[in-house]
C-alpha cells in the first residue's frame, strides 16, 4: 500500500510539473511573480470592472468593461535598455485602449511606452516630435507632462515618453534600444534606475480584451 501511494505521489508531482504553474486571477491592485515573470495589475477603480488572469509562462489574458483607467501586464522586475521583446497577442482595445511595451525609470522619474496596437487614440495633448523606423514599421515620437498624477513614486509630476507605431500590429519584436536612441535625439533621457518593464495592456474609459503571450523568456533568452 505504501509503495502504491508513493508511486501515486510521484505521478501527481510529475503531472503538476508538466502542467506548469496554475492560472491565477486578479481583480485587486498588485504586483509579484508568476511562473518566472514579473506582473503588475493596476486599476484606478473609478468605474467599471476589470479582471486579469495570469496564465503559464509569459501569457496573460485581461478584460475590462467601462473602465476608468487600467494598466496590467507581464514582463520583468528590472527594465533594460537593450532588451528585445518578442510577443504575440489577440487584442481588442475598444475605443481607447492600447498594447505596449511599458515601464518606468527613477532618477529621473519617467513613464515610457512603445505602443504596438491601439483603438481610436493618440497621447492626449501631445505634439509629434519626430519618427523612428525600426522593426519593420514607423513610430511617431511624443513627449507629455503629467502633473500631480499617480506614479510608482506616489502622486508626482513626471514626463511620459512615447513611440506609437503607425501601422498597428499584434505580434512581433520590439527592439527597445532603438526607441531609447531615438528619444535621446529629442532630449528625452530615461532615468538612471530601471524599475519594471512589461508587455502591457491599458484601457482608459473603454471596454476591451487582450490575450498576450511573451515569446521572450523571463531570462531574456528567446524561446525556441
MIDOSE-1310 file (N, C-alpha, C; in nm, 2 decimals, decimal comma, always signed):
residues 224
xxxx	+0,08/-0,12/+0,00/+0,00/+0,00/+0,00/+0,09/+0,13/+0,00; +0,19/+0,13/+0,08/+0,28/+0,24/+0,09/+0,35/+0,27/-0,05; +0,39/+0,16/-0,11/+0,45/+0,17/-0,24/+0,36/+0,23/-0,34; +0,23/+0,19/-0,34/+0,13/+0,24/-0,43/+0,11/+0,39/-0,41
xxxx	+0,10/+0,43/-0,28/+0,08/+0,57/-0,25/+0,20/+0,65/-0,29; +0,32/+0,60/-0,28/+0,45/+0,66/-0,32/+0,45/+0,69/-0,47; +0,41/+0,58/-0,54/+0,41/+0,59/-0,69/+0,30/+0,69/-0,73; +0,19/+0,69/-0,67/+0,08/+0,79/-0,70/+0,13/+0,93/-0,67
xxxx	+0,20/+0,95/-0,57/+0,25/+1,09/-0,53/+0,35/+1,14/-0,64; +0,44/+1,04/-0,69/+0,53/+1,08/-0,79/+0,46/+1,12/-0,92; +0,36/+1,04/-0,96/+0,28/+1,07/-1,08/+0,22/+1,21/-1,07; +0,16/+1,24/-0,95/+0,09/+1,37/-0,94/+0,19/+1,48/-0,94
xxxx	+0,30/+1,46/-0,88/+0,41/+1,57/-0,89/+0,46/+1,59/-1,03; +0,48/+1,48/-1,10/+0,53/+1,49/-1,24/+0,42/+1,55/-1,33; +0,29/+1,52/-1,31/+0,19/+1,58/-1,38/+0,18/+1,73/-1,36; +0,19/+1,77/-1,23/+0,19/+1,91/-1,20/+0,30/+1,98/-1,26
xxxx	+0,42/+1,92/-1,27/+0,54/+1,98/-1,33/+0,51/+2,00/-1,48; +0,45/+1,90/-1,55/+0,43/+1,91/-1,69/+0,32/+2,02/-1,72; +0,22/+2,04/-1,63/+0,12/+2,13/-1,65/+0,17/+2,28/-1,62; +0,27/+2,29/-1,54/+0,33/+2,42/-1,51/+0,25/+2,48/-1,39
xxxx	+0,27/+2,61/-1,37/+0,21/+2,68/-1,26/+0,06/+2,71/-1,30; -0,02/+2,70/-1,20/-0,17/+2,72/-1,22/-0,20/+2,86/-1,25; -0,31/+2,88/-1,33/-0,35/+3,02/-1,36/-0,40/+3,08/-1,24; -0,39/+3,22/-1,24/-0,43/+3,30/-1,12/-0,50/+3,42/-1,17
xxxx	-0,62/+3,45/-1,11/-0,70/+3,56/-1,15/-0,68/+3,68/-1,05; -0,68/+3,80/-1,11/-0,66/+3,92/-1,03/-0,76/+4,02/-1,06; -0,81/+4,09/-0,95/-0,90/+4,20/-0,97/-0,86/+4,32/-0,88; -0,77/+4,29/-0,79/-0,72/+4,40/-0,70/-0,58/+4,44/-0,74
xxxx	-0,54/+4,56/-0,71/-0,41/+4,61/-0,75/-0,30/+4,54/-0,68; -0,21/+4,49/-0,76/-0,10/+4,40/-0,70/+0,02/+4,39/-0,80; +0,13/+4,35/-0,75/+0,25/+4,31/-0,83/+0,31/+4,19/-0,77; +0,39/+4,12/-0,85/+0,45/+4,00/-0,80/+0,52/+3,92/-0,91
xxxx	+0,53/+3,79/-0,89/+0,60/+3,70/-0,98/+0,50/+3,58/-1,01; +0,50/+3,54/-1,13/+0,42/+3,42/-1,17/+0,49/+3,34/-1,28; +0,52/+3,22/-1,25/+0,59/+3,13/-1,34/+0,72/+3,20/-1,40; +0,79/+3,27/-1,32/+0,92/+3,33/-1,36/+0,91/+3,47/-1,41
xxxx	+0,79/+3,52/-1,43/+0,77/+3,65/-1,49/+0,72/+3,75/-1,38; +0,76/+3,87/-1,39/+0,70/+3,98/-1,31/+0,57/+4,02/-1,37; +0,48/+4,06/-1,28/+0,35/+4,11/-1,33/+0,31/+4,23/-1,25; +0,22/+4,31/-1,31/+0,17/+4,43/-1,25/+0,02/+4,44/-1,29
xxxx	-0,07/+4,47/-1,20/-0,21/+4,50/-1,22/-0,25/+4,62/-1,15; -0,29/+4,73/-1,22/-0,34/+4,85/-1,15/-0,46/+4,90/-1,22; -0,56/+4,93/-1,13/-0,69/+4,98/-1,18/-0,73/+5,10/-1,09; -0,77/+5,21/-1,14/-0,80/+5,32/-1,05/-0,94/+5,30/-0,98
xxxx	-1,01/+5,20/-1,02/-1,14/+5,17/-0,96/-1,24/+5,28/-0,96; -1,23/+5,37/-1,06/-1,32/+5,48/-1,06/-1,45/+5,44/-1,12; -1,45/+5,34/-1,21/-1,57/+5,29/-1,27/-1,55/+5,15/-1,33; -1,65/+5,08/-1,36/-1,65/+4,96/-1,44/-1,58/+4,84/-1,36
xxxx	-1,54/+4,74/-1,44/-1,48/+4,62/-1,38/-1,36/+4,58/-1,47; -1,26/+4,51/-1,41/-1,15/+4,45/-1,49/-1,10/+4,33/-1,42; -1,05/+4,23/-1,50/-1,00/+4,11/-1,44/-0,89/+4,06/-1,53; -0,78/+4,02/-1,47/-0,66/+3,97/-1,53/-0,63/+3,83/-1,49
xxxx	-0,60/+3,74/-1,58/-0,57/+3,60/-1,55/-0,43/+3,58/-1,59; -0,34/+3,54/-1,49/-0,20/+3,50/-1,52/-0,20/+3,36/-1,56; -0,16/+3,34/-1,69/-0,15/+3,20/-1,74/-0,01/+3,15/-1,73; +0,02/+3,03/-1,77/+0,16/+2,98/-1,76/+0,26/+3,06/-1,84
xxxx	+0,38/+3,06/-1,79/+0,49/+3,13/-1,86/+0,46/+3,28/-1,88; +0,48/+3,33/-2,00/+0,47/+3,47/-2,02/+0,33/+3,51/-2,08; +0,23/+3,43/-2,06/+0,10/+3,46/-2,11/+0,01/+3,52/-2,00; -0,08/+3,61/-2,04/-0,19/+3,66/-1,96/-0,31/+3,70/-2,04
xxxx	-0,43/+3,69/-1,99/-0,55/+3,74/-2,05/-0,61/+3,85/-1,96; -0,68/+3,94/-2,02/-0,74/+4,05/-1,95/-0,86/+4,10/-2,02; -0,96/+4,14/-1,94/-1,08/+4,20/-2,00/-1,13/+4,31/-1,91; -1,18/+4,42/-1,97/-1,23/+4,53/-1,89/-1,36/+4,59/-1,95
xxxx	-1,44/+4,64/-1,87/-1,57/+4,69/-1,91/-1,60/+4,82/-1,85; -1,62/+4,92/-1,93/-1,65/+5,06/-1,89/-1,55/+5,11/-1,78; -1,42/+5,08/-1,80/-1,32/+5,11/-1,70/-1,28/+5,26/-1,70; -1,23/+5,30/-1,58/-1,18/+5,44/-1,57/-1,04/+5,44/-1,63
xxxx	-0,95/+5,38/-1,56/-0,81/+5,36/-1,61/-0,75/+5,24/-1,56; -0,69/+5,16/-1,65/-0,63/+5,03/-1,62/-0,50/+5,01/-1,69; -0,40/+4,95/-1,62/-0,28/+4,91/-1,68/-0,23/+4,78/-1,62; -0,20/+4,68/-1,70/-0,16/+4,55/-1,65/-0,08/+4,47/-1,75
xxxx	+0,01/+4,38/-1,70/+0,09/+4,30/-1,80/+0,19/+4,22/-1,73; +0,27/+4,14/-1,81/+0,37/+4,06/-1,76/+0,51/+4,10/-1,83; +0,62/+4,08/-1,75/+0,75/+4,11/-1,81/+0,86/+4,09/-1,71; +0,93/+4,20/-1,67/+1,05/+4,19/-1,59/+1,05/+4,29/-1,48
xxxx	+1,10/+4,25/-1,36/+1,10/+4,34/-1,25/+1,20/+4,46/-1,27; +1,30/+4,43/-1,35/+1,40/+4,54/-1,38/+1,41/+4,56/-1,53; +1,39/+4,68/-1,58/+1,39/+4,71/-1,72/+1,54/+4,71/-1,77; +1,55/+4,70/-1,90/+1,68/+4,70/-1,97/+1,67/+4,78/-2,10
xxxx	+1,77/+4,86/-2,12/+1,77/+4,94/-2,25/+1,78/+4,85/-2,37; +1,86/+4,75/-2,36/+1,89/+4,66/-2,48/+1,80/+4,54/-2,49; +1,69/+4,54/-2,42/+1,60/+4,42/-2,43/+1,53/+4,42/-2,56; +1,52/+4,30/-2,62/+1,44/+4,28/-2,73/+1,32/+4,19/-2,69
xxxx	+1,20/+4,25/-2,71/+1,08/+4,19/-2,66/+0,99/+4,13/-2,77; +0,98/+4,00/-2,77/+0,90/+3,93/-2,88/+0,77/+3,88/-2,82; +0,66/+3,91/-2,89/+0,53/+3,88/-2,83/+0,43/+3,84/-2,95; +0,32/+3,78/-2,91/+0,21/+3,77/-3,00/+0,08/+3,79/-2,91
xxxx	-0,02/+3,84/-2,97/-0,14/+3,88/-2,89/-0,27/+3,88/-2,98; -0,38/+3,85/-2,91/-0,51/+3,89/-2,96/-0,55/+4,01/-2,89; -0,58/+4,12/-2,96/-0,61/+4,25/-2,89/-0,73/+4,32/-2,95; -0,81/+4,36/-2,86/-0,93/+4,45/-2,89/-0,93/+4,56/-2,79
xxxx	-0,87/+4,67/-2,83/-0,86/+4,78/-2,73/-0,98/+4,87/-2,72; -1,09/+4,83/-2,79/-1,21/+4,92/-2,78/-1,18/+5,06/-2,83; -1,25/+5,15/-2,78/-1,24/+5,29/-2,83/-1,12/+5,36/-2,78; -1,06/+5,31/-2,66/-0,95/+5,38/-2,61/-0,86/+5,28/-2,52
xxxx	-0,79/+5,20/-2,59/-0,70/+5,11/-2,52/-0,58/+5,08/-2,60; -0,47/+5,03/-2,54/-0,36/+5,00/-2,63/-0,27/+4,89/-2,57; -0,19/+4,84/-2,66/-0,09/+4,73/-2,63/+0,05/+4,78/-2,65; +0,13/+4,77/-2,54/+0,26/+4,85/-2,55/+0,36/+4,78/-2,46
xxxx	+0,49/+4,80/-2,50/+0,60/+4,78/-2,41/+0,60/+4,90/-2,31; +0,59/+4,88/-2,18/+0,57/+4,98/-2,09/+0,66/+4,97/-1,97; +0,70/+5,08/-1,91/+0,78/+5,07/-1,79/+0,81/+5,21/-1,73; +0,89/+5,21/-1,63/+0,93/+5,33/-1,55/+1,08/+5,33/-1,52
xxxx	+1,13/+5,45/-1,51/+1,27/+5,46/-1,45/+1,26/+5,57/-1,34; +1,36/+5,57/-1,26/+1,37/+5,66/-1,15/+1,50/+5,74/-1,17; +1,50/+5,86/-1,11/+1,62/+5,94/-1,12/+1,67/+5,96/-1,26; +1,59/+6,02/-1,35/+1,46/+6,08/-1,33/+1,34/+5,99/-1,34
xxxx	+1,23/+6,03/-1,28/+1,10/+5,96/-1,29/+1,04/+5,97/-1,43; +1,04/+5,87/-1,50/+0,99/+5,87/-1,64/+0,90/+5,75/-1,66; +0,79/+5,77/-1,72/+0,70/+5,66/-1,77/+0,71/+5,65/-1,92; +0,73/+5,53/-1,97/+0,75/+5,52/-2,12/+0,67/+5,41/-2,18
xxxx	+0,64/+5,43/-2,31/+0,55/+5,35/-2,39/+0,61/+5,33/-2,53; +0,61/+5,20/-2,57/+0,63/+5,17/-2,72/+0,50/+5,10/-2,76; +0,41/+5,18/-2,82/+0,27/+5,13/-2,85/+0,27/+5,06/-2,98; +0,22/+4,93/-2,97/+0,21/+4,85/-3,09/+0,07/+4,85/-3,15
xxxx	-0,03/+4,85/-3,07/-0,17/+4,85/-3,12/-0,25/+4,94/-3,03; -0,36/+4,99/-3,08/-0,45/+5,08/-3,01/-0,58/+5,10/-3,08; -0,67/+5,16/-3,00/-0,80/+5,19/-3,06/-0,80/+5,33/-3,13; -0,90/+5,41/-3,10/-0,90/+5,54/-3,16/-0,83/+5,64/-3,06
xxxx	-0,70/+5,64/-3,08/-0,62/+5,70/-2,97/-0,49/+5,76/-3,02; -0,45/+5,87/-2,96/-0,31/+5,92/-2,96/-0,29/+5,98/-2,82; -0,16/+6,00/-2,78/-0,14/+6,06/-2,65/-0,21/+6,20/-2,63; -0,28/+6,22/-2,53/-0,36/+6,34/-2,51/-0,27/+6,46/-2,49
xxxx	-0,30/+6,57/-2,57/-0,23/+6,69/-2,56/-0,09/+6,69/-2,60; -0,05/+6,59/-2,69/+0,09/+6,57/-2,73/+0,11/+6,63/-2,87; +0,23/+6,68/-2,89/+0,28/+6,72/-3,02/+0,38/+6,62/-3,07; +0,37/+6,58/-3,20/+0,46/+6,49/-3,25/+0,60/+6,55/-3,27
xxxx	+0,70/+6,49/-3,22/+0,84/+6,54/-3,23/+0,92/+6,49/-3,35; +0,89/+6,37/-3,39/+0,96/+6,31/-3,50/+0,92/+6,16/-3,51; +1,00/+6,09/-3,58/+0,97/+5,95/-3,60/+1,10/+5,86/-3,59; +1,08/+5,73/-3,58/+1,19/+5,64/-3,58/+1,14/+5,51/-3,66
xxxx	+1,22/+5,47/-3,75/+1,19/+5,35/-3,83/+1,27/+5,23/-3,76; +1,19/+5,13/-3,72/+1,25/+5,01/-3,66/+1,16/+4,89/-3,66; +1,21/+4,77/-3,66/+1,12/+4,65/-3,66/+1,01/+4,65/-3,76; +1,05/+4,70/-3,88/+0,95/+4,69/-3,99/+0,84/+4,79/-3,99
xxxx	+0,85/+4,90/-3,91/+0,75/+5,00/-3,91/+0,80/+5,13/-3,87; +0,72/+5,23/-3,88/+0,75/+5,37/-3,84/+0,67/+5,41/-3,71; +0,74/+5,46/-3,62/+0,68/+5,50/-3,49/+0,69/+5,65/-3,48; +0,58/+5,71/-3,44/+0,57/+5,86/-3,41/+0,62/+5,88/-3,26
xxxx	+0,70/+5,98/-3,24/+0,75/+6,01/-3,11/+0,68/+6,13/-3,04; +0,64/+6,11/-2,92/+0,57/+6,22/-2,84/+0,64/+6,23/-2,70; +0,62/+6,34/-2,64/+0,65/+6,37/-2,50/+0,54/+6,44/-2,44; +0,50/+6,39/-2,32/+0,39/+6,46/-2,25/+0,43/+6,48/-2,10
xxxx	+0,37/+6,58/-2,04/+0,40/+6,61/-1,90/+0,27/+6,58/-1,82; +0,29/+6,50/-1,71/+0,19/+6,46/-1,62/+0,21/+6,54/-1,49; +0,11/+6,61/-1,44/+0,13/+6,70/-1,32/+0,04/+6,64/-1,21; +0,11/+6,61/-1,10/+0,04/+6,56/-0,98/-0,05/+6,44/-1,01
xxxx	+0,01/+6,34/-1,07/-0,07/+6,22/-1,11/-0,01/+6,10/-1,05; -0,08/+5,98/-1,04/-0,03/+5,86/-0,98/+0,09/+5,81/-1,06; +0,19/+5,76/-0,98/+0,31/+5,71/-1,03/+0,37/+5,60/-0,94; +0,48/+5,54/-0,98/+0,54/+5,44/-0,89/+0,60/+5,50/-0,77
xxxx	+0,61/+5,63/-0,77/+0,66/+5,71/-0,65/+0,55/+5,78/-0,58; +0,43/+5,74/-0,60/+0,32/+5,81/-0,54/+0,27/+5,92/-0,63; +0,19/+6,02/-0,58/+0,15/+6,13/-0,66/+0,27/+6,22/-0,70; +0,29/+6,24/-0,83/+0,41/+6,31/-0,87/+0,39/+6,38/-1,00
xxxx	+0,49/+6,46/-1,04/+0,49/+6,53/-1,17/+0,61/+6,46/-1,25; +0,58/+6,42/-1,37/+0,68/+6,34/-1,44/+0,65/+6,35/-1,59; +0,75/+6,31/-1,67/+0,73/+6,31/-1,82/+0,69/+6,17/-1,86; +0,62/+6,16/-1,97/+0,59/+6,04/-2,04/+0,66/+6,04/-2,18
xxxx	+0,73/+5,93/-2,21/+0,79/+5,92/-2,35/+0,71/+5,82/-2,43; +0,68/+5,85/-2,55/+0,60/+5,76/-2,64/+0,67/+5,74/-2,77; +0,66/+5,61/-2,82/+0,67/+5,58/-2,96/+0,55/+5,50/-3,00; +0,47/+5,55/-3,10/+0,35/+5,50/-3,14/+0,36/+5,45/-3,28
xxxx	+0,34/+5,32/-3,30/+0,35/+5,26/-3,43/+0,24/+5,30/-3,53; +0,28/+5,35/-3,65/+0,18/+5,40/-3,74/+0,09/+5,29/-3,79; +0,15/+5,17/-3,83/+0,08/+5,05/-3,87/+0,06/+4,96/-3,76; -0,06/+4,94/-3,71/-0,08/+4,86/-3,59/-0,05/+4,72/-3,61
xxxx	+0,00/+4,65/-3,51/+0,02/+4,51/-3,52/+0,00/+4,44/-3,38; -0,02/+4,31/-3,38/-0,04/+4,24/-3,25/+0,06/+4,12/-3,23; +0,17/+4,13/-3,31/+0,27/+4,03/-3,29/+0,40/+4,08/-3,35; +0,51/+4,04/-3,29/+0,64/+4,09/-3,35/+0,75/+4,11/-3,24
xxxx	+0,85/+4,18/-3,27/+0,96/+4,20/-3,18/+0,98/+4,36/-3,17; +1,00/+4,40/-3,05/+1,03/+4,54/-3,02/+1,18/+4,55/-2,98; +1,26/+4,62/-3,06/+1,40/+4,64/-3,03/+1,40/+4,77/-2,95; +1,39/+4,76/-2,82/+1,37/+4,88/-2,73/+1,49/+4,98/-2,74
xxxx	+1,61/+4,93/-2,76/+1,72/+5,02/-2,77/+1,71/+5,12/-2,88; +1,64/+5,09/-2,99/+1,62/+5,18/-3,10/+1,53/+5,30/-3,06; +1,44/+5,27/-2,97/+1,35/+5,38/-2,92/+1,42/+5,47/-2,83; +1,50/+5,41/-2,74/+1,58/+5,49/-2,64/+1,67/+5,58/-2,72
xxxx	+1,74/+5,53/-2,82/+1,83/+5,61/-2,90/+1,75/+5,73/-2,97; +1,64/+5,70/-3,03/+1,56/+5,80/-3,09/+1,51/+5,91/-3,00; +1,47/+5,86/-2,88/+1,42/+5,96/-2,78/+1,54/+6,06/-2,74; +1,65/+6,00/-2,73/+1,77/+6,09/-2,69/+1,79/+6,20/-2,79
xxxx	+1,76/+6,17/-2,92/+1,78/+6,28/-3,02/+1,70/+6,40/-3,00; +1,59/+6,38/-2,92/+1,50/+6,49/-2,89/+1,51/+6,53/-2,75; +1,62/+6,50/-2,68/+1,65/+6,54/-2,55/+1,57/+6,47/-2,44; +1,52/+6,35/-2,48/+1,43/+6,27/-2,39/+1,52/+6,16/-2,33
xxxx	+1,57/+6,18/-2,21/+1,66/+6,08/-2,14/+1,58/+6,01/-2,03; +1,60/+5,88/-2,04/+1,54/+5,79/-1,93/+1,62/+5,81/-1,80; +1,57/+5,77/-1,69/+1,64/+5,78/-1,56/+1,75/+5,68/-1,55; +1,83/+5,69/-1,44/+1,95/+5,60/-1,42/+1,91/+5,47/-1,35
xxxx	+1,79/+5,47/-1,29/+1,75/+5,35/-1,22/+1,63/+5,29/-1,29; +1,64/+5,16/-1,33/+1,53/+5,10/-1,40/+1,44/+5,03/-1,30; +1,31/+5,06/-1,32/+1,21/+4,99/-1,25/+1,15/+4,88/-1,35; +1,02/+4,84/-1,33/+0,97/+4,73/-1,40/+0,95/+4,76/-1,55
xxxx	+0,94/+4,66/-1,63/+0,92/+4,67/-1,78/+0,84/+4,55/-1,82; +0,72/+4,58/-1,88/+0,62/+4,47/-1,91/+0,57/+4,49/-2,05; +0,51/+4,39/-2,10/+0,42/+4,40/-2,22/+0,28/+4,42/-2,17; +0,24/+4,54/-2,18/+0,12/+4,59/-2,11/+0,00/+4,60/-2,20
xxxx	-0,12/+4,58/-2,13/-0,25/+4,62/-2,19/-0,30/+4,74/-2,10; -0,35/+4,84/-2,17/-0,40/+4,96/-2,10/-0,54/+5,00/-2,15; -0,63/+5,03/-2,06/-0,76/+5,08/-2,10/-0,79/+5,21/-2,03; -0,85/+5,30/-2,11/-0,89/+5,43/-2,05/-1,03/+5,46/-2,09
xxxx	-1,13/+5,47/-2,00/-1,27/+5,50/-2,03/-1,32/+5,42/-2,15; -1,30/+5,28/-2,14/-1,34/+5,20/-2,25/-1,36/+5,06/-2,20; -1,40/+4,97/-2,30/-1,41/+4,83/-2,27/-1,32/+4,75/-2,37; -1,27/+4,64/-2,33/-1,18/+4,57/-2,43/-1,14/+4,43/-2,37
xxxx	-1,05/+4,37/-2,45/-1,00/+4,24/-2,42/-0,86/+4,22/-2,48; -0,78/+4,14/-2,42/-0,65/+4,10/-2,47/-0,60/+3,97/-2,42; -0,53/+3,89/-2,51/-0,47/+3,77/-2,47/-0,33/+3,78/-2,52; -0,23/+3,80/-2,43/-0,09/+3,83/-2,47/+0,00/+3,72/-2,42
xxxx	+0,09/+3,69/-2,52/+0,19/+3,59/-2,49/+0,33/+3,64/-2,52; +0,41/+3,66/-2,41/+0,55/+3,69/-2,43/+0,63/+3,57/-2,49; +0,70/+3,60/-2,60/+0,78/+3,49/-2,66/+0,93/+3,51/-2,61; +0,96/+3,61/-2,54/+1,09/+3,63/-2,48/+1,08/+3,58/-2,34
xxxx	+1,18/+3,49/-2,30/+1,17/+3,43/-2,17/+1,20/+3,52/-2,05; +1,17/+3,48/-1,94/+1,20/+3,56/-1,82/+1,35/+3,58/-1,80; +1,43/+3,50/-1,86/+1,58/+3,53/-1,85/+1,63/+3,59/-1,98; +1,54/+3,64/-2,06/+1,58/+3,71/-2,19/+1,64/+3,62/-2,29
xxxx	+1,62/+3,49/-2,28/+1,66/+3,40/-2,39/+1,54/+3,37/-2,47; +1,55/+3,39/-2,61/+1,43/+3,37/-2,69/+1,39/+3,23/-2,69; +1,26/+3,20/-2,67/+1,21/+3,07/-2,67/+1,22/+3,01/-2,80; +1,26/+2,88/-2,81/+1,27/+2,82/-2,94/+1,14/+2,75/-2,98
